[in-house]
């Protein structure tokens, strides 16, 4: 999180960011992804967790929009959150 802040570049929230910043158990992830999410959760301080929660789902960069999922429903990962 610190490195990303120092880069001062546009970022958007992805499904792993969402899962790692929430207390609900991750679902619809493969075993490796679930272990990575658990590892990340164990290492995030409250401030970092809140920072992940607050990441935007979309970001406008010059003349284009960046998203992790889709432009029309960026909050729907196709997973159960």
N, C-alpha and C positions, 0 to 999 in steps of 0.2 A: 504494500500500500504506500509506503514511504517513497519507494523508487518511482512509482507511477505519479505520485504527487509532484515529485521533483522534476519529472519530465515535462509537466505542465502541457500534456497533450490531451486531445479529446478522448473520452472513454464513455462506454455505455455498459450497463449491467447485462451480464449473461446469466444463463440458467445455473451455472455453478456458483456464481457470486450470490445469486438469490438463495440457493440451497445452503451455502455456507454461512450466510448471515441470518438465517432463520433457525428457530429451535426445533421445528418439526423435523422428523426424520426424513431424509431424502428418499424419493421413490422414483421408479422408472429410470434409474441409473444402473449402469453395469457395476460389477463388484469393484473394479479398479477405481471408477469414478466415485463410488460411495466411500471408499477408503480415503481418497484424496479430499473429499468434502469433510470427512471426520477429522483428518489431519489438519486441515485449514481451520476448522472451527476451534480445535484445541489451541491454536496459536493466535487467533484473533483476539486482540484486546477489545473491550466494549466500544471504544471510540472507533476502532477499525471496523467492527461489525456494523456499527451505525453508519459508517462511511459507505460500506457496501450496500446497505439498505437504501441509502440516499442517492446512489448512482442513477443517472437518468436512463430511461429505456431507449431514448432517441437523442441524437445530438446533431445539430446542423453545423456543417463544416464547409465554409464558403458556399458553393452552389450545389452541395449534395447533403443527404441525410444518412447518418450511420445508425445501424441497429444491429442487435445480435440475432434477433428472430426475424420477424417480418414487419414491413412498414405499416400494414393495416391493423395488425394485432401484436405489437411488440411485447405485451405483457403475457401472452399465451405461449408457453414453451411447448405445449403438447404434453406436459407432465402434470402430475397432481400436486399442486402447491396449495 
